[in-house]
Amino acid sequence: MSSNTLRTIVTGGAGFIGSNLVKRLVADGARVTVVDNLWRGTLDNLRRPDGSFVIDVDRDFHKVDLTDFDACKQVIGGADLVYHLADIVGGVHFAFREERFIFRQNLLINTNVLAACMANEIPNYVYVGTACSFPKHLQMIDGIAKLREEQTYPAEPESGYGWSKLMGEYEAELAQRSGKINVGLLRLHNVYGPGVSFDPAHSQALPALIRKAILHPAEPFTVWGSGNQYRDFIFVDDVIDALRLMPSKGMNHGVIQVGSEKATSLREAAELIVQLSGKNIAPVFDEGKPQGDRGRVAVCDRARAILGWSCKVDLKTGLRRTYDWIANQMACPQAA
Ligand SMILES: NC(=O)c1ccc[n+]([C@@H]2O[C@H](COP(=O)([O-])OP(=O)(O)OC[C@H]3O[C@@H](n4cnc5c(N)ncnc54)[C@H](O)[C@@H]3O)[C@@H](O)[C@H]2O)c1
């Protein structure tokens, strides 16, 4: 199965990862339909550098709230493949303040999209999970936790977000067992890159720090927590490579995680961002703020063996591209 000959729907296709995926699939020659309610995504994410849209927005974009099953069923149909990326995603502060909202929204979105795929006989469903679904006791140790997919159960994710994403994986596995649909489950670590949200209310650690560095000294360069918590940061192009491999190689193989397999502390990431800014900034570590899990790192043996995938973009290169993109967006009055 080659991704460029399939009629493809990308839910959440106006979001960060979704819009990068749509651009790549269109460049591959695929016809892609995007479904998104623009809760966090934007149509501007689907523009080329010259301002034109990569898809025919009037024909192939549907602004639909996927928590509404009837609306969902109307647009999730007539396709060979659904990449389901729509969900509520945000930074640590938002994720813990709005746990119940996120949990309910994501459960509804995920169950509706999958049920619509099955009702409308779409044969292939790719779901995107998160490393936040690993049990919290494995993430809260001092030291580096190298995690394998089989360590997911017994389950105890740290947040409502992690639980909601795990339930999405679980229901997809149930659907696969029915024999009526092929299911691909790709589980991601912390993704960054051009297209990422840097809106202060919902953004994740790296874009939030980049934004603060660009605004410094008008805004303090504060890192939440001790800075000693670490993450496995993966550049969006590497994620898109893995997503494109899923239809041909990753279906019905259970969860496959992708990450850089490298542990980077927030302190190290902050220092790299300061270097990119060219400014004389001393990061302030605010231990009164939540820092999320202490850390986890992917073991990508399954991604290598099943998909033939490997991570290619190192953090320094990826951060430079992300920094330049955010700086450009902030300099452009339309984006502001
Ligand atoms: N960014 C990461 O680090 C990361 C890590 C692991 C997994 N993921 C998963 O990848 C997927 C994409 O994440 P992202 O970072 O691109 O986030 P994003 O917020 O940029 O994209 C999600 C999209 O879903 C849309 N959406 C939200 N609620 C909706 C609804 N009710 N109906 C229709 N559309 C709705 C949003 O508008 C947005 O465009 C998500 O499923 C997320 O859980 C992301």
The ligand as a Tripos MOL2 file, in Angstrom:
@<TRIPOS>MOLECULE
LIG
   44    48     1     0     0
SMALL
NO_CHARGES

@<TRIPOS>ATOM
      1 N1          2.8810   17.3290   19.7220 N.am      1 LIG1
      2 C1          3.3310   16.3060   20.4230 C.2       1 LIG1
      3 O1          4.3800   16.3960   21.0760 O.2       1 LIG1
      4 C2          2.5780   15.0040   20.4430 C.ar      1 LIG1
      5 C3          3.1530   13.9220   21.1220 C.ar      1 LIG1
      6 C4          2.4600   12.7070   21.1610 C.ar      1 LIG1
      7 C5          1.2440   12.5750   20.5010 C.ar      1 LIG1
      8 N2          0.7130   13.6420   19.8680 N.ar      1 LIG1
      9 C6         -0.5890   13.4460   19.2080 C.3       1 LIG1
     10 O2         -0.4890   13.8780   17.8610 O.3       1 LIG1
     11 C7         -1.7420   14.4130   17.4300 C.3       1 LIG1
     12 C8         -1.5310   15.7970   16.8260 C.3       1 LIG1
     13 O3         -0.9380   16.6330   17.8280 O.3       1 LIG1
     14 P1         -0.4200   18.1040   17.5070 P.3       1 LIG1
     15 O4          0.7520   18.3580   18.3610 O.co2     1 LIG1
     16 O5         -0.3440   18.2970   16.0460 O.co2     1 LIG1
     17 O6         -1.5960   18.9610   18.1420 O.3       1 LIG1
     18 P2         -2.5040   20.0980   17.4710 P.3       1 LIG1
     19 O7         -3.3170   20.6560   18.5750 O.co2     1 LIG1
     20 O8         -1.6750   21.0340   16.6920 O.co2     1 LIG1
     21 O9         -3.4180   19.2430   16.4810 O.3       1 LIG1
     22 C9         -4.6370   18.6750   16.8920 C.3       1 LIG1
     23 C10        -5.7280   19.2040   15.9860 C.3       1 LIG1
     24 O10        -6.9760   18.6380   16.4040 O.3       1 LIG1
     25 C11        -7.9520   19.6360   16.2300 C.3       1 LIG1
     26 N3         -9.1120   19.3510   17.0850 N.ar      1 LIG1
     27 C12        -9.1830   19.4460   18.4400 C.ar      1 LIG1
     28 N4        -10.4240   19.1650   18.8450 N.ar      1 LIG1
     29 C13       -11.1480   18.8730   17.7280 C.ar      1 LIG1
     30 C14       -12.5140   18.5020   17.5050 C.ar      1 LIG1
     31 N5        -13.3910   18.3970   18.5140 N.pl3     1 LIG1
     32 N6        -12.9120   18.2860   16.2360 N.ar      1 LIG1
     33 C15       -12.0560   18.4240   15.1960 C.ar      1 LIG1
     34 N7        -10.7530   18.7600   15.3450 N.ar      1 LIG1
     35 C16       -10.3140   18.9810   16.6060 C.ar      1 LIG1
     36 C17        -7.2550   20.9350   16.6230 C.3       1 LIG1
     37 O11        -7.8730   22.0950   16.1070 O.3       1 LIG1
     38 C18        -5.8680   20.7250   16.0440 C.3       1 LIG1
     39 O12        -5.7280   21.2740   14.7600 O.3       1 LIG1
     40 C19        -2.6510   14.4180   18.6590 C.3       1 LIG1
     41 O13        -3.5010   13.2990   18.5730 O.3       1 LIG1
     42 C20        -1.6860   14.2930   19.8220 C.3       1 LIG1
     43 O14        -2.2750   13.6550   20.9250 O.3       1 LIG1
     44 C21         1.3450   14.8530   19.8130 C.ar      1 LIG1
@<TRIPOS>BOND
     1     1     2 1
     2     2     3 2
     3     2     4 1
     4     4     5 ar
     5     4    44 ar
     6     5     6 ar
     7     6     7 ar
     8     7     8 ar
     9     8     9 1
    10     8    44 ar
    11     9    10 1
    12     9    42 1
    13    10    11 1
    14    11    12 1
    15    11    40 1
    16    12    13 1
    17    13    14 1
    18    14    15 2
    19    14    16 1
    20    14    17 1
    21    17    18 1
    22    18    19 2
    23    18    20 1
    24    18    21 1
    25    21    22 1
    26    22    23 1
    27    23    24 1
    28    23    38 1
    29    24    25 1
    30    25    26 1
    31    25    36 1
    32    26    27 ar
    33    26    35 ar
    34    27    28 ar
    35    28    29 ar
    36    29    30 ar
    37    29    35 ar
    38    30    31 1
    39    30    32 ar
    40    32    33 ar
    41    33    34 ar
    42    34    35 ar
    43    36    37 1
    44    36    38 1
    45    38    39 1
    46    40    41 1
    47    40    42 1
    48    42    43 1
@<TRIPOS>SUBSTRUCTURE
     1 LIG1         1 GROUP 0 **** ****
